[in-house]
Amino acid sequence: MMKKTTFKTFFSFLATILSIGFSLNAQSPLQLKPGDIDVKDIEFIAQNTPNFDADGPKGKNVPSPREWMEVEVEFDVDAPRESVVKDLMFRYYIGFQDKDGRPRVLTGDVTHINLVGGETYYSAVYIAPSTLGEITGDYRRFDQNSVKAVGVEIYYNGVIVGGKSSLSGSNAKFWQATGTEPGILPKHETPFALLWIDRYADARVK
């Protein structure tokens, strides 16, 4: 009887230790280091304001839709497969030469959430036509030649773990030389919010 009780107590103790071990392992935070988020590509294009149809109201013709600037980043999450990165903060920088020939850099953030390790994702941000017009002088069309540089920094727990710039060398972080101003919008704060949902990584909505 003593042996059975001893074995039962031992196995109960062992099960408790294993349970605690698994629990601690599951709760241990994922660690990312610089380079673990690999930005494969960064592109920008002009996008017309979306024109949605709706039941009820009469449709209206928009003969000259205005143009937004869209910046898209393709990136890989170099983390253990099936692990989940709870959030990554993307800080975008776009450098312009304005209508007076002066350098100006716009910035803005978007935080992507619940990214699975080993997967490829896309991120997108926009600049509104009115902001582009204030910079370039053309409030209807986006002059792509006014863009002189595009860059992004990616943060995890306050540490830069990835990024890319269209410039190289000492000019790579072009925003440090000029200072920045707000003006870049996350996709969910624009008319493009409902488009291409499955293409882009989920974002935290404030």
Backbone torsions as a table, in degrees:
resi	resn	phi	psi	omega
1	MET	NA	-37.8	178.9
2	MET	-64.6	-39.5	-178.0
3	LYS	-65.3	-44.2	-179.7
4	LYS	-61.2	-42.3	179.7
5	THR	-64.4	-40.9	-179.6
6	THR	-63.6	-46.7	179.7
7	PHE	-63.3	-40.4	-179.8
8	LYS	-63.8	-42.7	178.3
9	THR	-64.7	-40.7	-178.6
10	PHE	-63.4	-47.7	-178.8
11	PHE	-67.1	-34.4	176.4
12	SER	-64.4	-41.3	178.0
13	PHE	-64.7	-43.8	-179.5
14	LEU	-62.7	-42.7	179.3
15	ALA	-62.0	-38.3	178.9
16	THR	-64.9	-43.4	-179.9
17	ILE	-63.3	-44.7	179.7
18	LEU	-63.2	-39.6	179.4
19	SER	-63.1	-43.1	178.1
20	ILE	-64.2	-40.9	-179.9
21	GLY	-61.9	-47.1	179.2
22	PHE	-63.8	-39.0	-179.7
23	SER	-64.1	-44.1	178.9
24	LEU	-64.2	-39.5	179.8
25	ASN	-65.3	-40.4	-178.9
26	ALA	-68.5	-30.7	-176.6
27	GLN	-90.2	-8.9	-178.6
28	SER	-65.7	130.4	-174.8
29	PRO	-68.7	144.7	176.4
30	LEU	-70.7	134.5	179.6
31	GLN	-107.5	130.5	173.7
32	LEU	-118.9	146.9	178.7
33	LYS	-122.2	165.3	178.8
34	PRO	-52.5	130.6	-179.1
35	GLY	98.6	-11.4	-179.3
36	ASP	-72.3	-20.1	172.2
37	ILE	-106.6	108.7	-173.3
38	ASP	-97.7	109.7	176.4
39	VAL	-80.6	111.6	-176.4
40	LYS	-83.9	-34.0	-176.2
41	ASP	-158.1	150.9	174.7
42	ILE	-141.0	123.2	-175.2
43	GLU	-133.9	155.7	172.4
44	PHE	-136.3	146.1	179.8
45	ILE	-145.1	169.6	171.4
46	ALA	-90.5	138.2	177.2
47	GLN	-130.1	129.0	175.1
48	ASN	-68.4	149.5	173.1
49	THR	-56.1	128.1	-179.4
50	PRO	-60.9	146.1	177.5
51	ASN	-117.7	107.2	-175.6
52	PHE	-98.0	142.1	171.8
53	ASP	-93.4	146.2	179.7
54	ALA	-139.9	146.2	174.7
55	ASP	-73.2	137.7	177.4
56	GLY	113.0	-80.0	-177.0
57	PRO	-71.7	152.5	175.8
58	LYS	-67.3	140.2	175.3
59	GLY	-69.3	150.2	-179.8
60	LYS	-127.3	137.7	179.5
61	ASN	-75.6	134.2	174.7
62	VAL	-116.8	92.2	-171.7
63	PRO	-66.2	-28.8	-176.2
64	SER	-136.4	77.5	178.7
65	PRO	-62.6	143.3	180.0
66	ARG	-78.5	164.3	-176.1
67	GLU	-111.5	135.3	173.4
68	TRP	-102.4	160.0	168.8
69	MET	-98.4	126.3	177.1
70	GLU	-111.2	130.9	174.2
71	VAL	-116.1	127.6	-178.9
72	GLU	-123.4	134.2	178.3
73	VAL	-117.6	130.7	172.4
74	GLU	-103.4	130.8	-176.1
75	PHE	-146.6	153.3	176.0
76	ASP	-107.9	144.0	175.2
77	VAL	-101.0	102.9	-178.0
78	ASP	-88.5	76.3	178.5
79	ALA	-133.8	163.0	179.1
80	PRO	-50.9	133.7	-177.9
81	ARG	-56.9	136.8	-179.0
82	GLU	77.0	-5.7	170.9
83	SER	-73.0	160.6	-176.3
84	VAL	-123.5	123.6	173.6
85	VAL	-88.7	113.2	-172.0
86	LYS	-65.2	-38.3	176.9
87	ASP	-159.2	146.0	173.5
88	LEU	-132.3	129.4	179.3
89	MET	-99.3	121.3	177.7
90	PHE	-99.4	124.1	175.9
91	ARG	-112.0	115.4	-176.5
92	TYR	-95.7	148.5	175.1
93	TYR	-135.8	131.5	177.2
94	ILE	-131.8	121.4	-178.1
95	GLY	-99.3	132.0	-179.4
96	PHE	-121.1	160.0	160.5
97	GLN	-107.7	116.2	-172.9
98	ASP	-79.1	-178.8	-174.5
99	LYS	-62.9	-18.9	177.8
100	ASP	-99.1	6.4	178.3
101	GLY	84.3	8.8	-178.0
102	ARG	-92.9	146.0	175.9
103	PRO	-76.9	136.2	175.9
104	ARG	-140.4	140.8	-178.7
105	VAL	-124.5	120.9	174.8
106	LEU	-94.1	151.1	178.8
107	THR	-139.9	162.9	177.4
108	GLY	-176.9	156.3	-175.8
109	ASP	-118.5	152.2	167.5
110	VAL	-143.2	135.9	179.6
111	THR	-107.4	118.4	177.5
112	HIS	-93.9	146.1	-172.0
113	ILE	-127.9	155.5	172.1
114	ASN	54.4	56.6	179.9
115	LEU	-94.7	129.3	-176.6
116	VAL	-87.8	133.7	179.8
117	GLY	-59.9	143.3	178.0
118	GLY	83.1	4.1	-177.5
119	GLU	-105.6	159.9	174.4
120	THR	-103.9	136.1	-176.9
121	TYR	-132.8	168.7	174.0
122	TYR	-126.8	147.4	174.4
123	SER	-128.1	147.6	179.4
124	ALA	-143.5	143.6	173.7
125	VAL	-135.9	167.6	-173.7
126	TYR	-139.9	156.0	169.1
127	ILE	-120.5	128.9	-175.0
128	ALA	-70.1	152.7	179.0
129	PRO	-56.1	-38.5	-179.1
130	SER	-65.0	-38.0	178.0
131	THR	-68.3	-43.6	177.3
132	LEU	-61.1	-40.8	179.9
133	GLY	-63.4	-39.6	179.4
134	GLU	-63.6	-33.1	-178.8
135	ILE	-81.7	-47.3	-171.8
136	THR	-94.9	-19.4	-176.8
137	GLY	92.6	-8.8	178.8
138	ASP	-111.4	110.5	-175.1
139	TYR	-88.4	-1.0	-178.5
140	ARG	-110.6	-43.1	-177.0
141	ARG	-113.1	148.5	179.6
142	PHE	-96.3	113.8	177.9
143	ASP	-82.5	101.1	-176.3
144	GLN	-66.2	-21.3	178.6
145	ASN	-70.1	-14.4	178.7
146	SER	-76.2	-15.7	179.6
147	VAL	-82.7	124.2	-177.6
148	LYS	-108.4	-19.8	-179.5
149	ALA	-164.7	148.9	177.1
150	VAL	-136.3	136.5	179.3
151	GLY	-149.9	161.6	176.8
152	VAL	-146.7	140.8	171.2
153	GLU	-118.5	140.6	-177.2
154	ILE	-118.8	126.5	-175.0
155	TYR	-114.7	140.4	171.7
156	TYR	-131.8	118.6	-176.1
157	ASN	53.6	37.9	176.5
158	GLY	82.9	0.2	-178.6
159	VAL	-111.1	137.1	177.3
160	ILE	-72.5	121.4	-178.3
161	VAL	-117.5	4.2	178.1
162	GLY	179.4	169.8	178.4
163	GLY	164.3	175.7	-180.0
164	LYS	-163.8	149.9	176.8
165	SER	-137.7	146.6	176.8
166	SER	-76.1	-12.8	175.2
167	LEU	-104.7	164.7	-177.0
168	SER	-128.7	173.7	177.4
169	GLY	62.4	-139.6	-176.6
170	SER	-69.4	-15.0	-179.8
171	ASN	-93.4	-1.2	-174.7
172	ALA	-56.2	-43.5	177.7
173	LYS	-96.6	66.2	-174.0
174	PHE	-60.3	-26.3	-176.9
175	TRP	-68.4	-20.7	-179.2
176	GLN	-71.6	-24.4	-177.2
177	ALA	-84.1	-23.6	-172.9
178	THR	-112.8	-19.5	-169.1
179	GLY	82.4	169.9	-175.2
180	THR	-132.6	165.0	174.1
181	GLU	-142.7	152.0	-179.0
182	PRO	-68.0	160.0	178.5
183	GLY	160.5	-9.8	179.6
184	ILE	-97.9	131.3	-175.0
185	LEU	-111.5	138.0	171.0
186	PRO	-66.9	155.8	-176.3
187	LYS	-55.1	-39.8	-175.1
188	HIS	-70.6	-6.7	176.8
189	GLU	-104.2	17.5	-177.5
190	THR	-128.6	171.3	175.7
191	PRO	-65.0	-9.5	-179.6
192	PHE	-86.5	2.4	-172.2
193	ALA	-54.8	-38.3	-175.1
194	LEU	-91.0	2.1	-177.1
195	LEU	-96.8	143.0	171.7
196	TRP	54.4	40.0	-173.1
197	ILE	-57.4	-41.8	-176.3
198	ASP	-77.8	-7.4	177.9
199	ARG	-80.6	-34.9	-170.1
200	TYR	-104.0	148.1	176.8
201	ALA	-60.9	143.7	177.2
202	ASP	-59.5	145.6	-179.5
203	ALA	-123.2	148.6	176.5
204	ARG	-76.4	126.3	179.8
205	VAL	-97.8	124.9	-176.7
206	LYS	-73.1	NA	NA
